[in-house]
Amino acid sequence: MAKLNCVTVLAPAKLNLALDVVGLLPNGYHNLDMTMQAITLYERVVLRRSQNLSLTLPGSPVAANDSNTAIKAALAFFHYTGLLAGVEITIYKNVPVRAGMAGGSADAAGVLVGLNVLYGAKLSMSELCALGAKIGADVPFALMGGTCRVQGVGDVMKALPPCPDCWFTVVMPDYGVSTPEAFVAYDKVGSSTHPDCEAQEKAIRAEDLAGVCAAAGNALEECSGARDNEAIKTALKENGAVTALMTGSGAAVFGIFESEEAARSAAEAVRAQWPQVYVAQPDRGGARVISPKWML
């Protein structure tokens, strides 16, 4: 009987087309209302059968220790399934760190999806999402992908139809933002921005890109500490973006464009000032296995 020896998973980054803070939950966490969009910028997660558990991050400054979301995901998977096994994890990181793009959550999702296939565990999406939620708030969305209305602390998800056709130009400054610090700052200063997530959902359902952009916004922008927000947004809009906003708690900022040509032209225009620039499209899925290798 053949068995899988190695799988490769692509796990997409995300952007927040809208992010609002609508209150506090009884457990003290912020109650959020968001529109999340997976994009065609991927972490590549390679998993090999092993008796041990190890993590390698070639060329990445991220620490490969037990606090890494990939290790946490593997431990959660083995604990839940009861499998006495291990895995060698290699992650080729493409998503910027501390950007508000859920790169770490994508890594965790990639590990959960990959282990599920590698060891034939046949866990359902709901089981994977329940495991993911214990690792990080964005992991369930990283598993689901596509376009979702996400509420609570990231645990209440509603799949939406695909985002209207568009392109994104994402700009990452030369520093990152701490999500906990951003929320502490929000509690002190609040926000004058509160996007209309309900209107944005209706626009997505109507395939109305202008409406999606009109309802876009991020309640954390003013308190994130990402000092380049306004300059990047202005530069993207001056180069054709329908709208521009920060994603997550920052520090990445993105513009929404109607065409690939416009998105790539804007990327070239801003790259001299902010070299870390990405051009992507909406992705209709979440973390998925792309290349199993078989051995007897």
Residue frames as qw, qx, qy, qz and C-alpha x, y, z in Angstrom:
[[0.000, 0.889, 0.457, 0.000, 0.00, 0.00, 0.00],
 [0.421, 0.431, -0.025, 0.798, 1.54, 3.29, -1.09],
 [0.334, -0.789, -0.394, 0.333, 1.74, 6.10, 1.39],
 [0.223, 0.929, -0.004, 0.295, 2.47, 9.79, 1.10],
 [0.732, -0.147, -0.205, 0.633, 5.98, 10.81, 2.01],
 [0.240, -0.242, -0.023, 0.940, 5.86, 14.55, 1.25],
 [0.198, 0.785, 0.567, 0.154, 3.27, 17.20, 0.48],
 [0.242, 0.006, 0.018, 0.970, 3.56, 20.84, -0.57],
 [0.001, -0.764, -0.626, 0.157, 0.88, 23.32, 0.44],
 [0.170, 0.367, 0.124, 0.906, 0.21, 26.81, -0.88],
 [0.239, -0.663, -0.613, 0.357, -1.29, 29.07, 1.78],
 [0.236, 0.666, 0.252, 0.661, -2.47, 32.52, 0.66],
 [0.167, -0.096, -0.353, 0.915, -1.99, 35.80, 2.48],
 [0.002, 0.742, 0.670, 0.031, -5.03, 37.95, 3.25],
 [0.084, 0.224, -0.009, 0.971, -6.09, 41.56, 3.00],
 [0.046, 0.553, 0.681, -0.478, -8.82, 43.30, 4.98],
 [0.111, 0.492, 0.488, 0.712, -11.15, 45.04, 2.56],
 [0.355, -0.696, -0.034, -0.624, -12.80, 46.40, 5.69],
 [0.535, -0.138, -0.696, 0.459, -12.01, 46.21, 9.41],
 [0.318, -0.651, -0.018, -0.689, -14.19, 47.71, 12.11],
 [0.226, -0.024, -0.802, 0.552, -14.01, 47.47, 15.89],
 [0.406, -0.483, -0.439, -0.640, -17.60, 47.27, 17.10],
 [0.634, -0.646, 0.085, -0.418, -17.13, 46.71, 20.82],
 [0.013, -0.462, 0.844, -0.272, -15.66, 44.49, 23.50],
 [0.729, -0.153, -0.622, -0.242, -16.63, 40.89, 24.18],
 [0.728, -0.649, 0.003, -0.220, -17.20, 39.53, 27.72],
 [0.911, -0.157, -0.023, 0.380, -13.76, 37.87, 27.61],
 [0.323, -0.770, 0.129, 0.535, -12.11, 41.25, 27.06],
 [0.461, 0.026, 0.588, 0.665, -11.25, 40.71, 23.41],
 [0.229, 0.373, -0.118, -0.891, -12.29, 43.22, 20.77],
 [0.589, 0.462, 0.651, -0.128, -15.43, 42.42, 18.80],
 [0.101, -0.376, 0.495, 0.777, -14.57, 42.88, 15.13],
 [0.678, 0.580, 0.403, -0.202, -16.49, 43.12, 11.88],
 [0.184, -0.566, 0.578, 0.559, -14.32, 42.53, 8.82],
 [0.849, 0.498, 0.019, -0.176, -14.27, 41.59, 5.17],
 [0.480, -0.534, 0.627, 0.301, -11.28, 39.34, 4.53],
 [0.757, 0.606, -0.118, -0.214, -9.89, 38.50, 1.11],
 [0.792, -0.238, 0.435, 0.357, -7.33, 35.81, 0.25],
 [0.360, 0.849, -0.243, -0.301, -4.81, 36.93, -2.38],
 [0.930, 0.331, -0.081, 0.136, -2.39, 35.31, -4.79],
 [0.150, 0.702, -0.596, 0.360, 0.65, 35.79, -2.57],
 [0.926, -0.217, -0.257, -0.170, 1.55, 32.49, -0.92],
 [0.396, -0.596, 0.688, -0.122, 3.53, 30.85, 1.80],
 [0.772, 0.257, -0.548, -0.195, 4.88, 27.52, 0.49],
 [0.592, -0.483, 0.547, -0.342, 4.79, 24.84, 3.18],
 [0.658, 0.303, -0.679, -0.120, 6.61, 21.54, 2.56],
 [0.690, -0.431, 0.431, -0.391, 5.90, 18.65, 4.96],
 [0.568, 0.328, -0.752, -0.061, 7.84, 15.38, 5.12],
 [0.880, -0.390, -0.233, -0.140, 7.09, 12.34, 7.24],
 [0.280, 0.527, -0.626, 0.502, 9.42, 12.04, 10.21],
 [0.626, -0.398, -0.638, 0.208, 9.63, 10.57, 13.67],
 [0.345, -0.336, -0.299, 0.824, 10.63, 14.01, 14.97],
 [0.141, 0.907, 0.398, 0.002, 9.16, 17.49, 14.78],
 [0.474, -0.300, 0.144, 0.815, 11.30, 20.17, 13.15],
 [0.304, 0.899, 0.297, -0.107, 10.88, 23.53, 11.42],
 [0.517, -0.146, 0.287, 0.793, 13.13, 25.23, 8.87],
 [0.250, 0.897, 0.288, -0.225, 12.55, 28.71, 7.45],
 [0.680, 0.100, 0.261, 0.678, 15.11, 29.23, 4.66],
 [0.284, 0.343, 0.182, 0.877, 16.17, 32.85, 4.32],
 [0.335, -0.760, -0.358, -0.426, 13.64, 34.13, 6.86],
 [0.084, 0.441, -0.519, 0.727, 14.40, 36.18, 9.99],
 [0.735, -0.402, -0.039, -0.545, 11.43, 34.55, 11.75],
 [0.237, -0.452, 0.815, -0.274, 12.46, 32.32, 14.65],
 [0.704, 0.028, -0.634, -0.318, 11.93, 28.59, 14.06],
 [0.016, 0.183, -0.820, 0.542, 11.08, 27.76, 17.68],
 [0.066, -0.356, -0.924, 0.123, 8.17, 26.31, 19.63],
 [0.155, 0.560, 0.373, -0.723, 6.31, 29.65, 19.65],
 [0.136, 0.199, -0.569, -0.786, 6.05, 29.57, 15.85],
 [0.696, 0.161, 0.178, -0.677, 2.50, 29.02, 14.61],
 [0.681, 0.322, -0.600, -0.271, 3.65, 26.15, 12.37],
 [0.243, 0.168, -0.889, 0.350, 4.95, 24.16, 15.35],
 [0.383, 0.057, 0.538, -0.748, 1.82, 24.97, 17.35],
 [0.732, 0.247, -0.181, -0.609, -0.32, 23.71, 14.48],
 [0.575, 0.258, -0.775, -0.045, 1.61, 20.45, 14.21],
 [0.034, 0.085, -0.832, 0.547, 1.37, 19.82, 17.95],
 [0.539, 0.139, 0.313, -0.770, -2.36, 20.58, 17.93],
 [0.722, 0.271, -0.439, -0.460, -2.90, 18.21, 15.00],
 [0.472, 0.191, -0.849, 0.140, -1.03, 15.30, 16.55],
 [0.158, -0.024, 0.708, -0.688, -2.69, 15.85, 19.94],
 [0.630, 0.181, 0.115, -0.747, -6.17, 15.90, 18.39],
 [0.774, 0.278, -0.453, -0.345, -5.67, 12.89, 16.14],
 [0.818, -0.434, 0.363, -0.104, -3.64, 10.88, 18.62],
 [0.843, 0.483, -0.184, 0.147, -1.11, 10.04, 15.90],
 [0.658, -0.616, 0.278, 0.331, 2.31, 9.03, 17.25],
 [0.701, 0.466, 0.257, 0.474, 4.22, 10.66, 14.43],
 [0.291, -0.642, 0.047, 0.708, 6.27, 13.68, 13.51],
 [0.561, 0.754, 0.290, 0.183, 6.98, 15.93, 10.56],
 [0.464, -0.221, 0.158, 0.843, 9.77, 17.95, 9.03],
 [0.233, 0.884, 0.388, -0.113, 8.33, 21.36, 8.15],
 [0.418, -0.108, 0.238, 0.870, 10.03, 23.68, 5.67],
 [0.200, 0.853, 0.446, -0.183, 8.35, 27.01, 5.00],
 [0.413, 0.165, 0.275, 0.852, 9.41, 29.29, 2.17],
 [0.019, -0.724, -0.465, 0.510, 8.05, 32.60, 3.37],
 [0.295, 0.380, 0.416, 0.772, 6.83, 35.16, 0.83],
 [0.243, -0.839, -0.397, -0.283, 4.39, 37.12, 2.98],
 [0.189, 0.554, -0.374, 0.719, 5.92, 40.05, 4.87],
 [0.484, -0.318, -0.713, 0.395, 6.10, 39.77, 8.66],
 [0.139, -0.537, -0.444, 0.703, 4.08, 42.02, 11.01],
 [0.030, 0.038, 0.460, 0.887, 2.25, 43.33, 7.97],
 [0.513, 0.248, 0.367, -0.735, -1.39, 42.57, 8.82],
 [0.587, 0.350, -0.514, -0.518, -1.46, 39.94, 6.06],
 [0.877, -0.210, 0.285, -0.325, -1.68, 36.81, 8.26],
 [0.516, 0.542, -0.662, -0.038, 1.52, 35.14, 7.09],
 [0.107, -0.291, 0.870, -0.383, 1.91, 33.26, 10.36],
 [0.678, 0.162, 0.468, -0.543, -1.72, 32.16, 10.22],
 [0.745, 0.498, -0.307, -0.321, -1.21, 30.98, 6.65],
 [0.238, 0.459, -0.845, 0.138, 1.74, 28.88, 7.87],
 [0.390, -0.071, 0.778, -0.487, -0.43, 27.25, 10.55],
 [0.761, 0.365, 0.169, -0.510, -3.22, 26.60, 8.05],
 [0.578, 0.554, -0.568, -0.191, -0.71, 25.10, 5.63],
 [0.007, 0.324, -0.909, 0.264, 0.57, 22.72, 8.29],
 [0.562, 0.109, 0.620, -0.536, -2.94, 21.62, 9.31],
 [0.763, 0.483, -0.059, -0.426, -4.06, 21.02, 5.71],
 [0.450, 0.565, -0.689, -0.066, -0.82, 19.31, 4.79],
 [0.158, -0.252, 0.895, -0.331, -0.74, 16.98, 7.80],
 [0.698, 0.209, 0.403, -0.554, -4.36, 16.07, 7.21],
 [0.785, 0.512, -0.240, -0.253, -3.42, 14.81, 3.74],
 [0.246, 0.589, -0.760, 0.120, 0.04, 13.48, 4.61],
 [0.126, -0.153, 0.913, -0.358, -1.30, 11.19, 7.33],
 [0.339, -0.241, -0.782, -0.464, -4.74, 10.54, 5.83],
 [0.012, 0.140, 0.702, -0.698, -6.53, 11.85, 8.91],
 [0.105, -0.476, -0.717, -0.498, -9.61, 12.98, 6.95],
 [0.091, -0.472, -0.498, 0.721, -10.46, 15.79, 9.37],
 [0.232, 0.785, 0.538, 0.200, -13.32, 17.98, 8.17],
 [0.240, 0.561, 0.008, 0.792, -12.96, 21.69, 7.47],
 [0.489, -0.757, -0.081, -0.427, -14.89, 22.44, 10.65],
 [0.872, -0.412, -0.068, 0.254, -12.48, 20.29, 12.67],
 [0.636, 0.224, 0.003, 0.738, -9.48, 21.99, 11.07],
 [0.031, -0.698, -0.071, -0.712, -10.98, 25.43, 11.76],
 [0.693, -0.696, -0.106, -0.159, -11.63, 24.50, 15.40],
 [0.832, -0.201, -0.024, 0.517, -7.97, 23.46, 15.74],
 [0.436, 0.447, 0.098, 0.775, -6.85, 26.60, 13.93],
 [0.265, -0.825, -0.161, -0.471, -8.86, 28.91, 16.17],
 [0.766, -0.616, -0.056, 0.175, -6.83, 27.71, 19.16],
 [0.719, 0.004, 0.118, 0.685, -3.62, 28.75, 17.38],
 [0.149, -0.203, 0.064, 0.966, -4.60, 32.19, 16.12],
 [0.387, 0.538, 0.411, -0.627, -7.64, 34.31, 15.27],
 [0.443, 0.600, -0.314, -0.587, -6.87, 34.43, 11.53],
 [0.179, -0.245, 0.935, 0.186, -6.12, 30.71, 11.09],
 [0.504, 0.420, 0.728, -0.199, -9.74, 29.66, 10.37],
 [0.466, 0.800, 0.025, -0.378, -9.92, 32.21, 7.56],
 [0.032, 0.629, -0.707, -0.320, -6.53, 31.09, 6.24],
 [0.367, 0.035, 0.929, 0.031, -8.04, 27.61, 5.97],
 [0.462, 0.637, 0.571, -0.234, -11.26, 28.79, 4.30],
 [0.317, -0.121, 0.427, 0.838, -9.82, 31.52, 2.10],
 [0.132, 0.608, 0.645, 0.444, -11.76, 33.24, -0.65],
 [0.104, -0.414, 0.028, -0.904, -13.90, 36.19, 0.42],
 [0.443, -0.441, -0.763, 0.164, -15.50, 36.11, 3.88],
 [0.318, -0.726, 0.045, -0.608, -17.37, 38.32, 6.30],
 [0.627, -0.043, -0.653, 0.422, -15.57, 37.66, 9.58],
 [0.366, -0.727, -0.002, -0.581, -16.87, 38.74, 12.98],
 [0.835, -0.544, -0.073, 0.046, -16.21, 38.26, 16.68],
 [0.396, -0.739, 0.472, 0.274, -12.53, 37.54, 17.23],
 [0.248, 0.485, -0.728, -0.418, -12.28, 35.86, 13.85],
 [0.233, -0.019, 0.962, -0.139, -14.33, 32.85, 14.87],
 [0.508, 0.560, 0.549, -0.356, -17.59, 33.76, 13.12],
 [0.113, -0.304, 0.603, 0.729, -17.17, 33.40, 9.37],
 [0.637, 0.554, 0.436, -0.312, -19.61, 33.72, 6.50],
 [0.469, -0.018, 0.611, 0.638, -18.39, 32.78, 3.04],
 [0.345, 0.699, 0.102, -0.619, -19.25, 35.39, 0.42],
 [0.788, 0.574, 0.193, 0.111, -19.31, 35.19, -3.37],
 [0.698, 0.034, 0.094, 0.709, -15.94, 35.95, -5.01],
 [0.134, -0.678, -0.034, 0.722, -14.72, 39.53, -4.84],
 [0.582, 0.793, 0.115, -0.138, -15.37, 41.47, -8.07],
 [0.817, 0.279, 0.064, 0.500, -12.46, 41.21, -10.51],
 [0.060, -0.983, 0.150, -0.086, -9.67, 43.54, -9.49],
 [0.746, 0.267, -0.364, 0.489, -5.95, 43.75, -8.71],
 [0.535, -0.837, -0.059, 0.100, -4.10, 44.73, -5.56],
 [0.515, 0.555, -0.370, 0.538, -0.82, 46.57, -5.15],
 [0.722, -0.659, -0.197, 0.077, 0.50, 45.97, -1.64],
 [0.329, 0.704, -0.354, 0.521, 3.21, 48.16, -0.13],
 [0.789, -0.509, -0.274, 0.209, 5.14, 47.13, 2.97],
 [0.001, 0.927, -0.295, 0.230, 7.27, 49.78, 4.72],
 [0.552, 0.401, -0.656, 0.323, 10.60, 48.86, 6.29],
 [0.135, -0.198, 0.726, -0.644, 9.06, 48.16, 9.72],
 [0.366, -0.343, -0.834, -0.229, 6.25, 46.06, 11.13],
 [0.414, -0.446, 0.128, -0.783, 3.44, 46.62, 13.62],
 [0.049, -0.015, -0.931, 0.360, 2.58, 44.71, 16.78],
 [0.365, -0.457, -0.640, -0.499, -1.10, 43.71, 16.74],
 [0.473, -0.583, -0.585, 0.307, -1.50, 43.80, 20.57],
 [0.281, -0.304, -0.111, 0.903, 0.07, 47.26, 20.68],
 [0.102, -0.220, -0.462, -0.853, -2.27, 48.50, 17.96],
 [0.442, -0.572, -0.642, -0.257, -5.32, 47.39, 19.96],
 [0.458, -0.495, -0.412, 0.613, -3.94, 48.95, 23.16],
 [0.133, -0.112, 0.132, 0.976, -3.56, 52.21, 21.25],
 [0.250, -0.400, -0.616, -0.631, -7.09, 51.86, 19.85],
 [0.457, -0.601, -0.637, 0.155, -8.48, 51.56, 23.38],
 [0.346, -0.437, -0.204, 0.805, -6.81, 54.87, 24.24],
 [0.016, 0.317, -0.209, -0.925, -7.64, 56.97, 21.17],
 [0.587, 0.505, 0.543, -0.324, -10.44, 55.19, 19.29],
 [0.349, 0.055, 0.636, 0.687, -11.01, 55.90, 15.61],
 [0.355, 0.464, 0.071, -0.809, -12.87, 58.29, 13.34],
 [0.425, 0.275, -0.682, -0.528, -13.07, 55.54, 10.69],
 [0.531, 0.040, 0.778, -0.333, -15.78, 52.89, 10.87],
 [0.186, 0.152, -0.722, -0.649, -16.32, 51.13, 7.54],
 [0.729, 0.096, 0.181, -0.653, -19.75, 49.88, 6.52],
 [0.186, -0.232, 0.944, 0.140, -19.19, 46.12, 6.33],
 [0.514, 0.435, 0.688, -0.269, -22.86, 45.45, 5.60],
 [0.462, 0.790, -0.045, -0.401, -22.76, 47.78, 2.58],
 [0.061, 0.600, -0.745, -0.285, -19.53, 46.16, 1.43],
 [0.405, 0.038, 0.913, -0.037, -21.06, 42.68, 1.65],
 [0.549, 0.645, 0.428, -0.314, -23.99, 43.85, -0.48],
 [0.302, 0.801, -0.356, -0.375, -21.57, 45.34, -3.02],
 [0.169, -0.365, 0.899, 0.174, -19.64, 42.07, -3.23],
 [0.483, 0.310, 0.806, -0.143, -22.87, 40.17, -3.80],
 [0.478, 0.795, 0.225, -0.298, -23.81, 42.68, -6.52],
 [0.756, 0.166, 0.280, 0.568, -20.35, 42.38, -8.16],
 [0.110, 0.959, 0.125, 0.228, -19.99, 46.13, -7.69],
 [0.710, 0.040, -0.227, 0.665, -16.28, 46.98, -7.33],
 [0.048, 0.535, -0.051, 0.842, -16.95, 50.70, -6.91],
 [0.648, -0.607, -0.124, -0.443, -19.30, 49.89, -4.04],
 [0.887, -0.220, -0.256, 0.315, -16.74, 47.56, -2.46],
 [0.507, 0.232, -0.164, 0.814, -14.17, 50.36, -2.58],
 [0.213, -0.619, -0.064, -0.753, -16.60, 53.01, -1.30],
 [0.769, -0.568, -0.110, -0.272, -17.31, 50.90, 1.80],
 [0.801, 0.113, -0.384, 0.444, -13.64, 50.03, 2.46],
 [0.149, -0.812, 0.264, -0.498, -11.85, 51.26, 5.57],
 [0.713, -0.042, -0.600, 0.359, -9.86, 50.24, 8.62],
 [0.456, -0.850, -0.139, -0.225, -10.64, 51.40, 12.15],
 [0.794, -0.462, 0.031, 0.392, -7.07, 50.60, 13.28],
 [0.603, 0.571, 0.064, 0.554, -5.29, 52.87, 10.78],
 [0.056, -0.881, 0.081, -0.463, -5.14, 55.95, 12.99],
 [0.592, -0.705, 0.336, -0.201, -3.68, 54.12, 15.98],
 [0.983, 0.125, -0.073, 0.113, -1.51, 51.44, 14.38],
 [0.486, -0.716, 0.328, 0.379, 1.73, 53.40, 14.66],
 [0.673, 0.241, 0.484, 0.505, 2.40, 52.73, 10.97],
 [0.102, -0.687, -0.038, 0.719, 3.68, 56.18, 10.13],
 [0.094, -0.192, 0.620, 0.755, 3.70, 55.70, 6.34],
 [0.337, 0.476, 0.803, -0.125, -0.02, 54.97, 5.97],
 [0.301, 0.825, 0.243, -0.411, -1.16, 58.28, 4.56],
 [0.026, 0.666, -0.525, -0.529, 1.85, 58.72, 2.28],
 [0.214, -0.048, 0.931, 0.291, 1.44, 55.25, 0.78],
 [0.336, 0.599, 0.702, -0.188, -2.32, 55.65, 0.36],
 [0.219, 0.831, -0.017, -0.511, -1.84, 59.00, -1.38],
 [0.054, -0.496, 0.717, 0.487, 0.84, 57.60, -3.69],
 [0.280, 0.180, 0.931, 0.149, -1.33, 54.63, -4.68],
 [0.316, 0.738, 0.524, -0.283, -4.38, 56.82, -5.35],
 [0.120, 0.786, -0.257, -0.549, -2.29, 59.26, -7.38],
 [0.020, 0.361, -0.835, -0.414, -1.24, 56.27, -9.48],
 [0.478, 0.005, -0.619, -0.623, -4.74, 55.02, -10.21],
 [0.121, -0.166, -0.933, 0.297, -6.01, 53.14, -7.16],
 [0.338, -0.588, -0.525, -0.514, -9.78, 53.30, -6.76],
 [0.544, -0.787, 0.078, -0.282, -9.14, 53.30, -3.02],
 [0.557, 0.345, -0.635, 0.410, -6.29, 52.47, -0.63],
 [0.632, -0.660, 0.106, -0.391, -6.16, 51.39, 2.99],
 [0.084, -0.502, 0.826, -0.243, -4.09, 49.58, 5.60],
 [0.766, -0.097, -0.580, -0.261, -4.67, 45.86, 6.10],
 [0.729, -0.325, -0.542, 0.262, -5.17, 44.29, 9.52],
 [0.448, -0.841, -0.101, 0.285, -3.24, 46.11, 12.22],
 [0.275, 0.909, -0.308, -0.049, -0.61, 47.12, 9.65],
 [0.104, -0.647, 0.076, 0.752, 1.95, 47.94, 8.54],
 [0.284, 0.124, 0.715, 0.626, 1.14, 46.96, 4.93],
 [0.362, 0.551, 0.192, -0.727, -1.07, 49.26, 2.85],
 [0.390, 0.167, 0.799, 0.427, -2.77, 48.25, -0.38],
 [0.341, 0.361, -0.115, -0.860, -4.55, 49.85, -3.29],
 [0.597, 0.348, 0.718, -0.074, -7.39, 48.33, -5.30],
 [0.079, 0.431, -0.471, -0.766, -7.09, 48.63, -9.08],
 [0.766, 0.382, 0.184, -0.483, -9.41, 47.82, -11.95],
 [0.840, 0.503, -0.201, -0.023, -6.69, 46.31, -14.15],
 [0.883, -0.214, 0.055, 0.414, -3.39, 44.46, -13.93],
 [0.516, 0.515, 0.058, 0.682, -1.71, 47.15, -16.01],
 [0.207, -0.830, 0.022, -0.518, -2.75, 49.87, -13.57],
 [0.805, -0.591, 0.052, 0.003, -1.66, 47.83, -10.55],
 [0.848, -0.011, 0.090, 0.522, 1.76, 47.05, -11.98],
 [0.312, 0.672, 0.047, 0.670, 2.28, 50.63, -13.12],
 [0.437, -0.824, 0.054, -0.357, 1.51, 51.87, -9.60],
 [0.901, -0.366, 0.050, 0.226, 3.88, 49.27, -8.13],
 [0.688, 0.294, 0.046, 0.662, 6.72, 50.58, -10.27],
 [0.029, 0.790, 0.049, 0.610, 5.90, 54.16, -9.33],
 [0.567, -0.764, 0.115, -0.286, 6.08, 53.59, -5.57],
 [0.954, -0.077, -0.145, 0.250, 8.94, 51.06, -5.52],
 [0.447, 0.549, -0.274, 0.651, 11.65, 53.74, -5.42],
 [0.278, -0.590, 0.322, -0.686, 10.39, 54.91, -2.03],
 [0.726, -0.264, 0.512, -0.375, 9.06, 51.59, -0.68],
 [0.223, 0.433, -0.813, -0.318, 10.98, 48.70, -2.28],
 [0.153, 0.073, 0.974, -0.153, 8.85, 45.93, -0.76],
 [0.531, 0.278, -0.018, -0.801, 5.89, 45.90, -3.17],
 [0.299, 0.090, 0.947, 0.079, 3.61, 43.05, -4.28],
 [0.492, 0.155, -0.270, -0.813, 1.00, 42.78, -7.03],
 [0.137, 0.080, 0.979, -0.128, -1.75, 40.20, -6.54],
 [0.452, -0.224, -0.482, -0.716, -5.29, 39.21, -7.40],
 [0.697, -0.272, 0.343, -0.568, -8.14, 37.88, -5.26],
 [0.191, 0.184, -0.963, -0.056, -7.78, 34.15, -4.55],
 [0.682, -0.240, -0.264, -0.639, -10.93, 32.05, -4.34],
 [0.864, -0.200, -0.462, 0.025, -9.52, 29.42, -1.98],
 [0.508, -0.799, 0.300, -0.116, -7.54, 28.87, 1.18],
 [0.221, -0.575, 0.783, 0.088, -4.55, 26.67, 2.03],
 [0.928, 0.242, 0.086, -0.271, -4.37, 23.67, -0.32],
 [0.671, -0.299, 0.602, 0.312, -2.07, 20.79, -1.21],
 [0.505, 0.726, -0.224, -0.410, -0.49, 21.17, -4.65],
 [0.592, 0.520, -0.611, -0.071, 2.07, 18.36, -4.95],
 [0.825, -0.396, 0.375, -0.147, 2.04, 15.07, -3.07],
 [0.368, 0.548, -0.743, -0.108, 4.93, 12.70, -3.70],
 [0.936, -0.179, 0.003, -0.304, 4.37, 8.99, -3.35],
 [0.139, 0.523, -0.837, 0.082, 6.61, 6.25, -2.07],
 [0.785, -0.135, -0.568, -0.205, 6.08, 2.52, -1.45]]
